[in-house]
Structure formats: C-alpha cells, structure tokens
Amino acid sequence: QLQLVESGGGLVQPGGSLTLSCAASGKAFDVYNMEWYRQVAGKEREFVASITRESKLDYLESVKGRFTISRDNAKNMVFLQMNSLEPGDTAVYSCHANFGLRQYWGKGTQVTVSS
C-alpha cells in the first residue's frame, strides 16, 4: 500500500512557475506508474502527465512543452515542474499511483494562476 502526499501548490501569476512534489510512503514505489491529474470544482478530473516504471512519459496536449514530470525512486518521490502557467491551469492537482489493481490517490494541492 502507498500513501501519497502532494505539496508545492500555491498562488502564482500568469507566466510563472511552480514545482509540485508527491511523496510516497510504502513499499515498492519503483514498480508503480505515477501520474498527475487535476480537477476544477464541478468538472471532471483531467489527466495531466504520467511517468511509467520505465520512465516513459506522456502529457496532456495543452501542457506539452510547459510541464515536465519526473521521479526519484531512491526518495520515493515524483515531481511536476510547471512553467509558463496560465489561468486555465488553475485546479487541484493530485498524484496517482497505479500498478495493476493497486490504485492510490493523494489528497491534492491547490494551484491558482491569477494576477
């Protein structure tokens, strides 16, 4: 079982940057595919980025070139570097771990992009 805790959210001006972190506690972190999702109140949760156990990357089209996902298996952490932030990026960002039937979510961290 994994527990996931996100951090690094906050208020940033358009064009600014933030780095989100997701700390995992539990065993065998390196076997999990790790993902970031985001959700705006009243809307469906949206996939943002993923990094597989083999470090294969995938991104939501609208964040390509602006966001970078990475992981540090030695520290049981996954990161989301977000640059050139736009008001449309405002959401609660959550970390997700999946390995077959094992699915775990963090509680999320709020990112607000506003002037």
C-alpha positions in Angstrom: 0.0 0.0 0.0 1.2 3.6 -0.7 0.3 6.8 1.0 0.7 9.9 -1.3 1.2 13.4 -0.1 1.4 16.4 -2.5 3.0 19.7 -1.8 4.2 22.8 -3.7 0.9 24.3 -4.7 0.1 28.0 -4.3 -0.8 31.3 -6.0 1.3 32.3 -9.0 1.0 35.0 -11.6 0.4 34.1 -15.3 3.7 33.1 -16.9 5.2 32.0 -13.6 6.4 28.6 -12.4 5.7 26.1 -9.7 7.1 22.6 -8.9 4.7 20.1 -7.3 6.0 17.2 -5.3 4.4 14.0 -4.4 6.0 12.0 -1.5 5.1 8.3 -1.3 5.4 6.2 1.8 5.2 2.4 1.4 6.9 -0.4 -0.3 8.0 -0.9 -3.9 7.4 2.6 -5.2 9.5 1.9 -8.2 7.0 -0.6 -9.7 4.2 2.0 -9.8 3.3 4.1 -12.8 2.9 7.6 -11.5 0.5 10.2 -12.7 -0.6 13.8 -12.1 -4.3 14.7 -12.5 -6.1 18.0 -12.0 -9.6 18.9 -11.2 -11.6 22.1 -11.2 -14.7 22.2 -9.0 -17.7 21.0 -10.9 -15.7 19.4 -13.7 -14.2 16.0 -14.5 -10.8 15.1 -13.3 -8.3 15.6 -16.1 -5.1 13.6 -16.8 -2.0 15.9 -16.9 1.1 13.8 -17.1 2.5 10.4 -16.4 5.8 8.6 -15.9 5.9 4.8 -16.1 8.1 2.5 -14.1 10.3 2.5 -17.2 10.3 6.3 -17.2 8.2 6.6 -20.3 6.5 10.0 -20.4 3.1 11.2 -21.5 1.4 14.6 -21.3 -1.9 16.3 -21.8 -1.6 18.1 -25.1 -2.2 21.6 -23.6 0.7 21.2 -21.2 3.3 19.8 -23.6 6.4 22.0 -23.6 5.4 23.7 -20.4 5.2 20.9 -17.8 7.8 18.2 -17.0 7.1 15.1 -14.9 10.0 13.3 -13.2 10.6 10.8 -10.5 13.2 9.9 -7.9 12.8 6.3 -6.9 15.6 6.5 -4.3 13.5 9.1 -2.5 10.0 7.7 -3.3 9.0 11.0 -5.0 7.5 12.3 -8.2 7.6 15.9 -9.4 5.7 18.1 -11.8 7.7 21.1 -12.9 5.2 23.7 -14.3 6.4 26.6 -16.4 4.6 29.4 -18.3 1.5 28.8 -16.2 -1.8 30.1 -17.5 -5.1 30.9 -15.7 -6.5 27.7 -17.3 -4.0 25.6 -15.3 -5.8 26.6 -12.1 -7.0 23.4 -10.3 -6.4 21.0 -7.5 -3.5 18.8 -8.6 -3.4 15.2 -7.4 -0.9 12.5 -7.5 -1.9 9.0 -8.6 0.0 5.7 -8.3 -1.1 2.6 -10.2 0.1 -0.9 -10.6 -2.5 -3.3 -11.9 -5.3 -3.3 -9.4 -3.4 -1.3 -6.9 -4.5 2.3 -7.3 -3.7 5.1 -4.8 -4.5 8.8 -4.7 -3.2 11.8 -2.7 -5.5 14.5 -1.4 -4.2 17.1 -3.8 -2.7 20.5 -3.7 -4.3 23.7 -5.0 -2.6 25.7 -7.8 -4.1 29.1 -8.6 -2.8 31.1 -11.5 -4.0 34.7 -11.3 -2.8 38.2 -11.5 
